Amino acid sequence: MNEKALIAAFERVVRAEHANPQRHGCPGTSVLRQLAERPETFGPGPVLRHIGQCAPCLRELKELRRPCGRCKREIA
């Protein structure tokens, strides 16, 4: 199993078992954005544990990590 397959399997489990539609205990977009932009500032802790058990936060973090079209052009 490669890394992409493992990540996809993890995401399926989180979506299936930790839907959290009311977003109870979520750290908020500003924290997720900080994690997306500077992951090295986060060690193991409550935020990462929460994301591993919250489908909405995992989805939002994944979206925040996607580079925007403008950013891609600036890098090229």
TISEMI-925693 format. One record per atom (N, C-alpha, C): z, y, x; residue in three letters; residue number from 1. Coordinates in pm, 1 decimal, always signed. Atoms other than C-alpha are relative to their C-alpha. Example, Ala and Ser with C-alpha at 12.3 -4.5 7.8 and 13.67 -1.06 7.14 Angstrom:
BEGIN
+----------+----------+----------+------+------+
|       zz |       yy |       xx | resn | resi |
+----------+----------+----------+------+------+
|     +0.0 |   -119.0 |    +89.0 |  ALA |    1 |
|   +780.0 |   -450.0 |  +1230.0 |  ALA |    1 |
|     +0.0 |   +120.0 |    +90.0 |  ALA |    1 |
|     -6.0 |   -119.0 |    -82.0 |  SER |    2 |
|   +714.0 |   -106.0 |  +1367.0 |  SER |    2 |
|    +73.0 |   +109.0 |    -77.0 |  SER |    2 |
+----------+----------+----------+------+------+
This chain:
BEGIN
+----------+----------+----------+------+------+
|       zz |       yy |       xx | resn | resi |
+----------+----------+----------+------+------+
|     +0.0 |   -118.2 |    +86.4 |  MET |    1 |
|     +0.0 |     +0.0 |     +0.0 |  MET |    1 |
|     +0.0 |   +123.2 |    +90.1 |  MET |    1 |
|     +5.1 |   -121.5 |    -80.7 |  ASN |    2 |
|    -99.5 |   +335.7 |   +145.8 |  ASN |    2 |
|    +91.8 |   +107.9 |    -58.3 |  ASN |    2 |
|    -91.4 |   -107.0 |    +39.8 |  GLU |    3 |
|    +95.2 |   +660.4 |   +118.6 |  GLU |    3 |
|    -36.2 |    +59.6 |   -136.3 |  GLU |    3 |
|    +42.6 |    -57.4 |   +128.6 |  LYS |    4 |
|   -112.6 |   +800.6 |   -170.7 |  LYS |    4 |
|    +36.4 |    -92.4 |   -115.9 |  LYS |    4 |
|    -33.5 |    +96.4 |   +105.0 |  ALA |    5 |
|    -61.6 |   +483.6 |   -374.8 |  ALA |    5 |
|   +150.0 |     -2.6 |    -24.6 |  ALA |    5 |
|   -145.5 |     +0.2 |    +13.3 |  LEU |    6 |
|   +312.1 |   +489.6 |   -306.6 |  LEU |    6 |
|    +47.7 |   +125.0 |    -74.2 |  LEU |    6 |
|    -36.6 |   -125.3 |    +67.2 |  ILE |    7 |
|   +341.3 |   +855.1 |   -413.1 |  ILE |    7 |
|    -40.2 |     -5.2 |   -147.0 |  ILE |    7 |
|    +45.4 |    +11.8 |   +138.7 |  ALA |    8 |
|   +138.4 |   +787.2 |   -728.6 |  ALA |    8 |
|    +91.1 |    -92.5 |    -79.3 |  ALA |    8 |
|    -91.9 |    +92.8 |    +67.1 |  ALA |    9 |
|   +364.5 |   +491.9 |   -814.5 |  ALA |    9 |
|   +133.7 |    +68.2 |    -27.5 |  ALA |    9 |
|   -125.4 |    -73.6 |    +18.3 |  PHE |   10 |
|   +674.1 |   +708.3 |   -762.5 |  PHE |   10 |
|    -12.3 |    +98.9 |   -115.7 |  PHE |   10 |
|    +20.3 |    -97.4 |   +107.6 |  GLU |   11 |
|   +531.7 |   +979.3 |   -990.4 |  GLU |   11 |
|     -5.7 |    -67.5 |   -136.2 |  GLU |   11 |
|     +6.3 |    +72.2 |   +128.3 |  ARG |   12 |
|   +456.1 |   +723.8 |  -1263.7 |  ARG |   12 |
|   +140.3 |    -40.8 |    -45.3 |  ARG |   12 |
|   -136.9 |    +41.1 |    +34.6 |  VAL |   13 |
|   +815.5 |   +595.8 |  -1252.9 |  VAL |   13 |
|    +80.8 |   +120.7 |    -46.2 |  VAL |   13 |
|    -74.7 |   -120.6 |    +38.4 |  VAL |   14 |
|   +961.6 |   +946.4 |  -1265.6 |  VAL |   14 |
|    -43.7 |    +47.1 |   -137.8 |  VAL |   14 |
|    +49.3 |    -43.6 |   +132.2 |  ARG |   15 |
|   +737.9 |  +1042.2 |  -1560.8 |  ARG |   15 |
|    +49.0 |    -93.1 |   -110.8 |  ARG |   15 |
|    -37.4 |    +97.8 |   +102.4 |  ALA |   16 |
|   +823.6 |   +722.4 |  -1748.4 |  ALA |   16 |
|   +150.6 |     -3.3 |    -26.0 |  ALA |   16 |
|   -145.0 |    +20.2 |    +14.5 |  GLU |   17 |
|  +1198.0 |   +713.1 |  -1684.1 |  GLU |   17 |
|    +82.6 |   +128.0 |     -1.2 |  GLU |   17 |
|    -77.0 |   -125.1 |    -10.4 |  HIS |   18 |
|  +1297.1 |  +1079.2 |  -1638.3 |  HIS |   18 |
|    -78.8 |   +117.1 |    -57.6 |  HIS |   18 |
|    +84.1 |   -101.8 |    +63.8 |  ALA |   19 |
|  +1099.5 |  +1288.7 |  -1885.6 |  ALA |   19 |
|    +65.5 |   +138.6 |     -1.8 |  ALA |   19 |
|    -77.7 |   -124.8 |     +2.4 |  ASN |   20 |
|  +1369.2 |  +1561.4 |  -1922.2 |  ASN |   20 |
|    -74.6 |   +114.6 |    -69.4 |  ASN |   20 |
|    +78.3 |   -104.5 |    +67.7 |  PRO |   21 |
|  +1173.6 |  +1763.1 |  -2183.8 |  PRO |   21 |
|    +75.4 |   +131.8 |    -18.5 |  PRO |   21 |
|    -76.7 |   -124.2 |    +15.1 |  GLN |   22 |
|  +1458.1 |  +2016.9 |  -2222.1 |  GLN |   22 |
|    +31.1 |    +64.8 |   +135.2 |  GLN |   22 |
|    -18.6 |    -51.2 |   -137.3 |  ARG |   23 |
|  +1468.1 |  +2066.1 |  -1842.1 |  ARG |   23 |
|   +146.4 |    +26.6 |    +32.3 |  ARG |   23 |
|   -143.2 |    -10.4 |    -30.7 |  HIS |   24 |
|  +1844.4 |  +2010.5 |  -1817.9 |  HIS |   24 |
|    +23.2 |    -10.7 |   +149.9 |  HIS |   24 |
|    -37.5 |     +4.0 |   -140.3 |  GLY |   25 |
|  +1978.4 |  +2091.2 |  -1473.1 |  GLY |   25 |
|   -109.0 |    +38.3 |    +98.3 |  GLY |   25 |
|   +110.9 |    -34.0 |    -88.7 |  CYS |   26 |
|  +1646.4 |  +2214.5 |  -1335.3 |  CYS |   26 |
|    +35.5 |   +121.0 |    +87.0 |  CYS |   26 |
|    -36.2 |   -108.7 |    -91.0 |  PRO |   27 |
|  +1675.1 |  +2443.6 |  -1030.1 |  PRO |   27 |
|    -75.6 |   +129.9 |    -24.6 |  PRO |   27 |
|    +76.5 |   -120.7 |    +29.5 |  GLY |   28 |
|  +1411.2 |  +2689.1 |  -1155.0 |  GLY |   28 |
|   -121.1 |    +15.8 |    +90.6 |  GLY |   28 |
|   +126.2 |    -18.1 |    -70.4 |  THR |   29 |
|  +1069.0 |  +2800.8 |  -1042.6 |  THR |   29 |
|    +19.2 |    +63.7 |   +136.8 |  THR |   29 |
|    -17.3 |    -66.1 |   -130.5 |  SER |   30 |
|  +1197.4 |  +3024.9 |   -760.6 |  SER |   30 |
|    +44.1 |   -100.1 |   +107.3 |  SER |   30 |
|    -44.9 |   +101.8 |    -95.3 |  VAL |   31 |
|  +1374.0 |  +2731.2 |   -592.8 |  VAL |   31 |
|   -113.7 |    -96.9 |    +30.3 |  VAL |   31 |
|   +112.4 |    +90.5 |    -21.6 |  LEU |   32 |
|  +1074.3 |  +2502.7 |   -642.8 |  LEU |   32 |
|   -107.8 |    +67.0 |    +85.1 |  LEU |   32 |
|    +98.4 |    -72.6 |    -80.9 |  ARG |   33 |
|   +845.0 |  +2771.2 |   -498.3 |  ARG |   33 |
|    +45.5 |     +5.7 |   +146.0 |  ARG |   33 |
|    -52.6 |     -1.9 |   -136.5 |  GLN |   34 |
|  +1072.2 |  +2803.7 |   -194.4 |  GLN |   34 |
|    -20.6 |   -136.2 |    +66.2 |  GLN |   34 |
|    +19.5 |   +134.2 |    -53.2 |  LEU |   35 |
|  +1058.2 |  +2426.3 |   -149.0 |  LEU |   35 |
|   -147.4 |    -25.1 |    +31.4 |  LEU |   35 |
|   +143.6 |    +19.4 |    -21.8 |  ALA |   36 |
|   +678.7 |  +2427.8 |   -181.6 |  ALA |   36 |
|    -48.6 |    +76.5 |   +122.8 |  ALA |   36 |
|    +46.4 |    -85.8 |   -108.7 |  GLU |   37 |
|   +636.2 |  +2710.4 |    +68.2 |  GLU |   37 |
|    +68.7 |    -26.7 |   +133.0 |  GLU |   37 |
|    -76.2 |    +23.5 |   -122.9 |  ARG |   38 |
|   +909.6 |  +2619.5 |   +317.9 |  ARG |   38 |
|    +84.0 |   -127.4 |    -12.1 |  ARG |   38 |
|    -74.1 |   +124.7 |    +19.3 |  PRO |   39 |
|  +1002.9 |  +2251.9 |   +281.1 |  PRO |   39 |
|    +99.8 |    -29.3 |   +111.1 |  PRO |   39 |
|    -90.9 |    +25.5 |   -111.1 |  GLU |   40 |
|  +1169.6 |  +2251.9 |   +622.1 |  GLU |   40 |
|   +138.3 |    +60.7 |    -21.7 |  GLU |   40 |
|   -129.6 |    -62.3 |    +26.6 |  THR |   41 |
|  +1450.4 |  +2467.9 |   +476.9 |  THR |   41 |
|    +88.0 |    -85.7 |    -91.0 |  THR |   41 |
|    -74.9 |    +87.6 |    +90.5 |  PHE |   42 |
|  +1558.9 |  +2184.5 |   +244.6 |  PHE |   42 |
|    +30.7 |   -131.9 |    +68.7 |  PHE |   42 |
|    -38.6 |   +132.4 |    -46.2 |  GLY |   43 |
|  +1753.9 |  +1885.6 |   +361.4 |  GLY |   43 |
|    +32.4 |    -84.3 |   -121.9 |  GLY |   43 |
|    -41.0 |    +82.5 |   +114.0 |  PRO |   44 |
|  +1871.2 |  +1596.4 |   +148.0 |  PRO |   44 |
|   +111.9 |    +72.7 |    -75.2 |  PRO |   44 |
|   -101.8 |    -68.8 |    +77.3 |  GLY |   45 |
|  +2077.7 |  +1737.5 |   -133.1 |  GLY |   45 |
|    -32.2 |     -2.0 |   -146.7 |  GLY |   45 |
|    +12.7 |     +4.3 |   +145.2 |  PRO |   46 |
|  +2107.0 |  +1811.2 |   -502.2 |  PRO |   46 |
|   -138.2 |    +39.5 |    -52.2 |  PRO |   46 |
|   +132.0 |    -42.2 |    +49.3 |  VAL |   47 |
|  +1769.8 |  +1986.4 |   -539.2 |  VAL |   47 |
|   -100.0 |   -114.4 |    +13.4 |  VAL |   47 |
|    +94.6 |   +110.7 |    -19.4 |  LEU |   48 |
|  +1571.0 |  +1698.8 |   -390.7 |  LEU |   48 |
|    +36.7 |   -119.3 |    -87.7 |  LEU |   48 |
|    -40.5 |   +109.1 |    +90.3 |  ARG |   49 |
|  +1776.0 |  +1443.4 |   -585.3 |  ARG |   49 |
|    -45.7 |    +29.7 |   -141.7 |  ARG |   49 |
|    +40.9 |    -37.3 |   +135.5 |  HIS |   50 |
|  +1705.8 |  +1634.1 |   -905.8 |  HIS |   50 |
|   -150.4 |    -18.5 |    -18.0 |  HIS |   50 |
|   +146.0 |    +10.5 |    +10.5 |  ILE |   51 |
|  +1330.9 |  +1653.9 |   -840.2 |  ILE |   51 |
|    -43.4 |   -145.4 |     -7.5 |  ILE |   51 |
|    +31.3 |   +142.7 |     +3.0 |  GLY |   52 |
|  +1325.9 |  +1278.7 |   -780.7 |  GLY |   52 |
|    +35.3 |    -66.5 |   -131.3 |  GLY |   52 |
|    -39.1 |    +55.4 |   +129.9 |  GLN |   53 |
|  +1469.3 |  +1231.8 |  -1129.0 |  GLN |   53 |
|    -37.1 |    +93.4 |   -114.3 |  GLN |   53 |
|    +39.3 |    -95.8 |   +103.5 |  CYS |   54 |
|  +1291.6 |  +1504.0 |  -1325.9 |  CYS |   54 |
|   -151.9 |    +18.2 |     +2.0 |  CYS |   54 |
|   +145.9 |     -8.0 |     +5.8 |  ALA |   55 |
|   +927.9 |  +1473.1 |  -1428.4 |  ALA |   55 |
|    -51.3 |   +144.3 |     -5.3 |  ALA |   55 |
|    +51.3 |   -137.6 |     +2.9 |  PRO |   56 |
|   +884.4 |  +1844.7 |  -1516.1 |  PRO |   56 |
|    +10.8 |    +70.3 |   +135.8 |  PRO |   56 |
|    -15.2 |    -63.9 |   -131.0 |  CYS |   57 |
|  +1020.0 |  +1959.6 |  -1177.9 |  CYS |   57 |
|    -96.7 |    -60.1 |   +101.5 |  CYS |   57 |
|    +94.2 |    +64.5 |    -90.6 |  LEU |   58 |
|   +812.2 |  +1704.8 |   -989.6 |  LEU |   58 |
|   -141.7 |    +51.4 |    -25.5 |  LEU |   58 |
|   +132.6 |    -50.4 |    +36.5 |  ARG |   59 |
|   +500.9 |  +1819.1 |  -1177.7 |  ARG |   59 |
|    -16.5 |   +146.0 |    +45.5 |  ARG |   59 |
|     +8.6 |   -141.2 |    -38.9 |  GLU |   60 |
|   +579.2 |  +2189.4 |  -1118.1 |  GLU |   60 |
|     -7.8 |    +14.5 |   +152.1 |  GLU |   60 |
|     +4.4 |     -5.4 |   -145.8 |  LEU |   61 |
|   +646.0 |  +2131.5 |   -748.0 |  LEU |   61 |
|   -137.9 |    -40.0 |    +50.7 |  LEU |   61 |
|   +133.7 |    +44.8 |    -40.6 |  LYS |   62 |
|   +319.0 |  +1943.3 |   -713.2 |  LYS |   62 |
|   -102.4 |   +111.6 |    -24.1 |  LYS |   62 |
|    +91.4 |   -109.9 |    +31.3 |  GLU |   63 |
|   +134.9 |  +2232.2 |   -881.5 |  GLU |   63 |
|    +19.6 |   +117.3 |    +96.7 |  GLU |   63 |
|    -27.5 |   -109.9 |    -92.2 |  LEU |   64 |
|   +305.9 |  +2491.0 |   -660.5 |  LEU |   64 |
|    -49.6 |    -29.0 |   +141.2 |  LEU |   64 |
|    +45.6 |    +38.1 |   -134.0 |  ARG |   65 |
|   +202.6 |  +2298.8 |   -350.5 |  ARG |   65 |
|   -151.0 |     +1.5 |    +13.1 |  ARG |   65 |
|   +146.3 |     -4.8 |     -5.8 |  ARG |   66 |
|   -167.4 |  +2309.5 |   -444.1 |  ARG |   66 |
|    -42.6 |   +136.6 |    +50.2 |  ARG |   66 |
|    +47.1 |   -130.5 |    -47.5 |  PRO |   67 |
|   -342.9 |  +2579.2 |   -244.0 |  PRO |   67 |
|    -94.0 |    +62.6 |   -102.5 |  PRO |   67 |
|    +88.8 |    -70.0 |    +92.1 |  CYS |   68 |
|   -516.8 |  +2841.5 |   -451.8 |  CYS |   68 |
|   -137.3 |    +15.9 |    +65.0 |  CYS |   68 |
|   +134.9 |    -17.5 |    -51.2 |  GLY |   69 |
|   -890.1 |  +2898.5 |   -414.4 |  GLY |   69 |
|     -8.9 |   +113.2 |   +101.2 |  GLY |   69 |
|     +0.5 |   -115.0 |    -90.3 |  ARG |   70 |
|   -829.9 |  +3237.1 |   -250.0 |  ARG |   70 |
|    +60.7 |    -39.7 |   +135.0 |  ARG |   70 |
|    -66.4 |    +42.0 |   -124.1 |  CYS |   71 |
|   -595.0 |  +3077.7 |     +6.2 |  CYS |   71 |
|    -92.8 |    -87.5 |    +82.4 |  CYS |   71 |
|    +92.7 |    +87.3 |    -70.5 |  LYS |   72 |
|   -853.8 |  +2814.5 |    +94.6 |  LYS |   72 |
|   -105.5 |    +82.3 |    +72.7 |  LYS |   72 |
|   +103.9 |    -83.9 |    -60.7 |  ARG |   73 |
|  -1115.1 |  +3085.0 |   +160.1 |  ARG |   73 |
|    +55.3 |    +76.0 |   +120.4 |  ARG |   73 |
|    -59.4 |    -75.1 |   -110.8 |  GLU |   74 |
|   -874.2 |  +3282.0 |   +382.2 |  GLU |   74 |
|    +18.3 |    -88.6 |   +121.9 |  GLU |   74 |
|    -23.8 |    +91.7 |   -110.6 |  ILE |   75 |
|   -800.9 |  +2975.1 |   +594.5 |  ILE |   75 |
|   -131.2 |    -36.2 |    +68.4 |  ILE |   75 |
|   +130.3 |    +45.7 |    -55.0 |  ALA |   76 |
|  -1168.5 |  +2878.2 |   +639.6 |  ALA |   76 |
|    -63.7 |    +99.9 |    +91.3 |  ALA |   76 |
+----------+----------+----------+------+------+
